[in-house]
Structures are given as C-alpha cells and as structure tokens.
C-alpha cells in the first residue's frame, strides 16, 4: 500500500512541477487544427465512398 501512495505522490509532483503544459492560445490553435483535419479527412472519405459506390453500381449494371 505504501508503494501505491508513493506512486500517487510522485505522479502528482511530476504533473504539477515537471510537465510543461501548453498555454491556452496554443491549446485552442491545436484544437482548431484537429477539427479542420477531421473535416478534411471526412470529406476525403466521403468522396472515396461516392466514387466506389458509383463504380460498383456501374459494374453491376453491365
């Protein structure tokens, strides 16, 4: 039990003293980049799905 408590204490010290947390502005910028990248990836998947759907549809109507 003592090892677990020591682990919790060391983890707390590391998170509060040693970790370099990003600023609020950097965090917001990163969130915007992730959202834009997600939308672009979703659009790429949509286009690929649309193309495959029509290609398969064309093959089956032959």
Residue frames relative to the residue before (quaternion, step in Angstrom):
aa qw qx qy qz dx dy dz
X 1.0000 0.0000 0.0000 0.0000 0.00 0.00 0.00
X 0.6255 0.5532 -0.3314 0.4392 3.57 1.07 -0.78
X 0.6334 0.5281 -0.3358 0.4552 3.61 1.03 -0.74
X 0.6448 0.5229 -0.3192 0.4572 3.58 1.01 -0.77
X 0.6540 0.4964 -0.3095 0.4797 3.59 0.96 -0.86
X 0.6336 0.5186 -0.3224 0.4750 3.58 1.01 -0.79
X 0.6237 0.5366 -0.3257 0.4658 3.58 1.02 -0.79
X 0.6634 0.5021 -0.3017 0.4656 3.59 0.91 -0.89
X 0.6538 0.5107 -0.3117 0.4632 3.58 0.95 -0.84
X 0.6783 0.4810 -0.2916 0.4727 3.58 0.91 -0.90
X 0.6268 0.5279 -0.3369 0.4636 3.58 1.03 -0.70
X 0.6444 0.5202 -0.3150 0.4636 3.57 0.96 -0.84
X 0.6575 0.5006 -0.3078 0.4715 3.58 0.92 -0.91
X 0.6609 0.5084 -0.3152 0.4533 3.58 0.91 -0.84
X 0.6874 0.4834 -0.2879 0.4592 3.59 0.92 -0.86
X 0.7390 0.4146 -0.2422 0.4726 3.60 1.00 -0.70
X 0.7845 0.3464 -0.1734 0.4842 3.62 1.00 -0.70
X 0.7992 0.3662 -0.1662 0.4467 3.60 0.89 -0.86
X 0.6437 0.5240 -0.3317 0.4483 3.60 1.11 -0.53
X 0.2894 -0.7364 0.5867 0.1728 3.56 -0.97 0.92
X 0.1728 -0.8078 0.5591 0.0715 3.56 -0.22 1.28
X 0.4906 -0.6610 0.4664 0.3238 3.63 -0.99 0.71
X 0.5395 -0.5975 0.4721 0.3593 3.53 -1.23 0.46
X 0.6814 -0.4918 0.3476 0.4159 3.57 -1.29 0.32
X 0.6489 0.5215 -0.3207 0.4517 3.61 0.99 -0.80
X 0.6590 0.4936 -0.3083 0.4765 3.59 0.93 -0.85
X 0.6378 0.5326 -0.3207 0.4546 3.56 1.03 -0.79
X 0.6579 0.4952 -0.3049 0.4785 3.58 0.98 -0.83
X 0.6456 0.5174 -0.3219 0.4603 3.59 0.95 -0.82
X 0.6516 0.5082 -0.3127 0.4684 3.57 0.97 -0.82
X 0.6409 0.5214 -0.3261 0.4595 3.58 1.00 -0.78
X 0.6409 0.5124 -0.3225 0.4720 3.59 1.00 -0.79
X 0.6396 0.5211 -0.3271 0.4609 3.60 0.95 -0.83
X 0.6586 0.5033 -0.3091 0.4662 3.59 0.93 -0.85
X 0.6605 0.5028 -0.3132 0.4613 3.62 0.94 -0.82
X 0.6606 0.4936 -0.3123 0.4716 3.59 0.92 -0.85
X 0.6508 0.5071 -0.3159 0.4686 3.59 0.93 -0.84
X 0.6409 0.5229 -0.3242 0.4590 3.61 1.01 -0.75
X 0.6529 0.4989 -0.3147 0.4751 3.59 0.98 -0.82
X 0.6502 0.5075 -0.3219 0.4648 3.59 0.94 -0.84
X 0.6560 0.5008 -0.3110 0.4713 3.59 0.92 -0.85
X 0.6407 0.5150 -0.3264 0.4667 3.60 0.97 -0.78
X 0.6558 0.4996 -0.3152 0.4702 3.60 0.98 -0.76
X 0.6261 0.5238 -0.3370 0.4691 3.59 1.02 -0.74
X 0.6584 0.4938 -0.3066 0.4782 3.59 0.93 -0.88
X 0.6232 0.5394 -0.3328 0.4581 3.61 1.02 -0.76
X 0.6715 0.4882 -0.2972 0.4716 3.60 0.89 -0.90
X 0.6522 0.5011 -0.3174 0.4720 3.59 0.93 -0.85
X 0.6471 0.5165 -0.3139 0.4648 3.59 0.95 -0.85
X 0.6459 0.5201 -0.3108 0.4645 3.57 0.98 -0.87
X 0.6720 0.4964 -0.2969 0.4625 3.61 0.91 -0.90
X 0.6688 0.4885 -0.3059 0.4697 3.59 0.89 -0.88
X 0.6196 0.5489 -0.3401 0.4462 3.59 1.00 -0.81
X 0.7123 0.4396 -0.2667 0.4778 3.58 0.83 -0.93
X 0.6195 0.5309 -0.3503 0.4601 3.62 1.05 -0.63
X 0.6718 0.4747 -0.2944 0.4865 3.59 0.90 -0.88
X 0.6269 0.5383 -0.3221 0.4619 3.55 1.02 -0.78
X 0.6624 0.4980 -0.2948 0.4757 3.58 0.99 -0.84
X 0.6477 0.5163 -0.3186 0.4609 3.58 1.01 -0.77
X 0.6918 0.4854 -0.2833 0.4534 3.59 0.94 -0.86
X 0.6681 0.4929 -0.3193 0.4568 3.61 1.10 -0.50
X 0.4989 0.6569 -0.4349 0.3611 3.63 1.19 -0.09
